[in-house]
């Protein structure tokens, strides 16, 4: 991975999500994804609750995922048009590799749910970093499938929620850089006399 601080800084300064529809083979594959997940779990986790879990959706299961998404979408939107259905099918089949990350809260814990949600977000970001550091491109998507209880039920049960669909593969083209805010536009120095 990284043999010095400059390569780590370069990684952090250049990490960029790719579009899953533009990702091609090869992807990391299941064994490499498992190592990346191990890295991702090195995330802030107040109370050592591990309020997240990972489900790898292998290529052989993408048709079943497409069927789940289409059935769930039609169940919620029975008048869905052809393009909407095709979008669900395309979502399920894009990019060589896919990990569904579930937020799995420990509801009875004294650790606030908000902190557990933040940990689930952090584990997703760490997984993106691991994918990028291994020389692949990743993307963290939510959208309609992440908020559907019927889709969630295909992976777990309430109170779990889908934190995201993390796609990984090889970029088919150069990644577009997006505008980023200048640090000064999002950063202030605390002054207790003006608070």
Buried (B, 14 or more C-beta within 10 A) or exposed (E): EEEEEEEEEEBEEEBBBBBBEBBEEEBBBEEBBEEBBEBBBEBEBBBEBBBBBBBBBEBEBBEEBBBBBBBBBBEEEEEBEEEBBEBBBEBBBBBBBBBBBBBBBBEEBEBEBEBBBBBBBBBBBBBBBBBBBBEBBBBBBEEBBBEBEBBBEBBBEEEBBBBBBBBBBBBEEEBEEEEEEEEEEEEEEEEEEEE
